Amino acid sequence: MLIGNYAAMEKIRAGMASVVNDPNTAEKLLPYYNLGCNRPQFSDTYLQAYNRPNVTLLDTEGRGIERLTAKGIVVDGVEYAADCVVFGTGFAIDACRFPVAGRDGELLSDKWADGVRSLHGILTAGFPNLFVVGGIPQATHAINFTHQLYDQTSHVSTIIRRCLDQNLASVDVRPEAEGRWAQQIKDKAAALPRPDLSCAPNRQTELIHSGYPGGPIAYAQACREWLQGGRVRPRPRHRAPDRRSGVTTANADEGPYMDATATITAHTQVTTLINVFTVKPENQRALVDLLVKTTDEVMRHREGFISTAVHASTDGTRVANYAQWETEAHLRAVLADPAAQRQLGEAQKFAESFEPNIYTVESVHHR
């Protein structure tokens, strides 16, 4: 493979040398790196410009110009007059060049300081509704970049459509999902040959090699399979609703499920079970932990589940379990489930008394 790489670069170098008339100038322009380390220059006018009498190539040997003067620039102690200096500063291709703060105030640049953590290179935990499109790390790198943008925007639009269809206000992913995606990339990369191209270290090469192995077609297929494997579905995060936004926070399920938040309004057709337990203070924490475990292991896997919030009173004598279901039929089916009955029976052992009631949403007010 490296022999083929060398042959390809020799062809590029020979083509460039045939265009530039002066052999010394041509030699300074030839790319002596392996194909794939950098982009070979190509143009119908760039190389030809060095054949003009008013064009001189100054080789700084990687050090750059020494200084600017009133008349021009200084290279290797020699001043070269110039009417205009154009600075080619290149471009940055990572996603942390401007501050992006997540749900808990963490900056994306801080989270990704030691490497990108994401799902599909598009969603990252703790940054709801942030879709990174056009990124390479943990995503893909396509020569036809428009193709990559099309695949990623199609993926994002499908997620947004599902959220809208299910009345979900935001979407996020769990850290566990990021870990599974990173492991999938690692496992796939281990099975593919990747010769050492001996590239000089640079940010672009690092980013390209951090992408999904197998190319853009395989990456798009992985995203499609993820979408086909499940639906956007909320699950409890075990904390109170966000009073500012009026949404109930939810978390991701196993597999392809995503974190999501459900907006509750007076027009939302949902059924709510509110169960208030009276407990001794020494039993409050045990009951909260059991209700959280019951939600994780049983309730959130049942059809029609929307969200759950568990509240503990500050005086230690009450625990309120607030669960929402798509319909009353879904709720009653769960209450008749033997597994759910066993878990609820365990919960009652920690309670002095309990008062379950079924409610519908009549009015919602936000600050």
CORGI-V301132 format. One record per backbone hydrogen bond with DSSP energy under -0.5 kcal/mol. NH is the residue of the N-H (numbers start at 1). CO is the residue of the C=O. Records with the same first field share a line. If there is no record, write none. Layout:
# CORGI-V301132
NH = CO / CO
This chain:
# CORGI-V301132
5 = 1
6 = 2
7 = 3
8 = 4
9 = 5
10 = 6
11 = 7
12 = 8
13 = 9
14 = 10
15 = 11
16 = 12
17 = 13
18 = 14
19 = 15 / 16
20 = 16
23 = 21
26 = 22
27 = 23
28 = 24
29 = 25 / 26
30 = 26
32 = 30
33 = 31
36 = 38
37 = 34
38 = 34
40 = 38
49 = 45 / 46
50 = 47
51 = 48
52 = 49
55 = 52
58 = 56
59 = 57
60 = 58
63 = 60
66 = 74
67 = 74
69 = 72
73 = 80
74 = 67
75 = 78
78 = 75
80 = 73
81 = 79
82 = 71
86 = 84
87 = 85
88 = 86
89 = 87
102 = 106
103 = 126
105 = 102
108 = 100
111 = 107
112 = 108
113 = 110
115 = 112
119 = 123
120 = 118
122 = 119
123 = 119
127 = 124
129 = 171
130 = 127
131 = 129
132 = 122 / 130
133 = 131
138 = 210
139 = 136
140 = 135
145 = 143
147 = 144
148 = 144
149 = 145
150 = 146
151 = 147
152 = 148
153 = 149
154 = 150
155 = 151
156 = 152
157 = 153
158 = 154
159 = 155
160 = 156
161 = 157
162 = 158
163 = 159
164 = 160
165 = 161
166 = 162
167 = 164
168 = 163
169 = 261
170 = 261
172 = 259
177 = 174
178 = 174
179 = 175
180 = 176
181 = 177
182 = 178
183 = 179
184 = 180
185 = 181
186 = 182
187 = 183
188 = 184
189 = 185
190 = 186
191 = 187 / 188
192 = 189
197 = 195
206 = 202
207 = 203
208 = 204
209 = 205
210 = 206 / 207
211 = 208
212 = 139
215 = 212
219 = 215
220 = 216
221 = 217
222 = 218
223 = 219
224 = 220
225 = 221
226 = 222
227 = 223
228 = 224
229 = 225
230 = 227
233 = 258
235 = 251
237 = 249
238 = 308
242 = 247
243 = 241
246 = 242
247 = 242
248 = 262
249 = 247
251 = 235
257 = 254
259 = 172
261 = 170
262 = 248
263 = 167 / 261
264 = 246 / 262
265 = 263
268 = 265
270 = 268
271 = 325
272 = 359
273 = 323
274 = 272 / 357
275 = 273 / 321
276 = 274 / 355
277 = 275 / 319
278 = 353
279 = 277 / 317
280 = 350
283 = 280
284 = 280 / 281
285 = 281
287 = 283
288 = 284
289 = 285
290 = 286
291 = 287
292 = 288
293 = 289
294 = 290
295 = 291
296 = 292
297 = 293
298 = 294
299 = 294
300 = 295
301 = 298
302 = 299
305 = 302
306 = 324
307 = 324
309 = 322
311 = 309 / 320
313 = 318
316 = 313
319 = 277
320 = 311
321 = 275 / 319
322 = 309 / 320
323 = 273 / 321
324 = 307
325 = 271
326 = 304
331 = 327
332 = 328
333 = 329
334 = 330
335 = 331
336 = 332
337 = 334
341 = 337
342 = 338
343 = 339
344 = 340
345 = 341
346 = 342
347 = 343
348 = 344
349 = 345 / 346
350 = 347
351 = 348
352 = 278
353 = 278
355 = 276
357 = 274
359 = 272
361 = 270
367 = 243
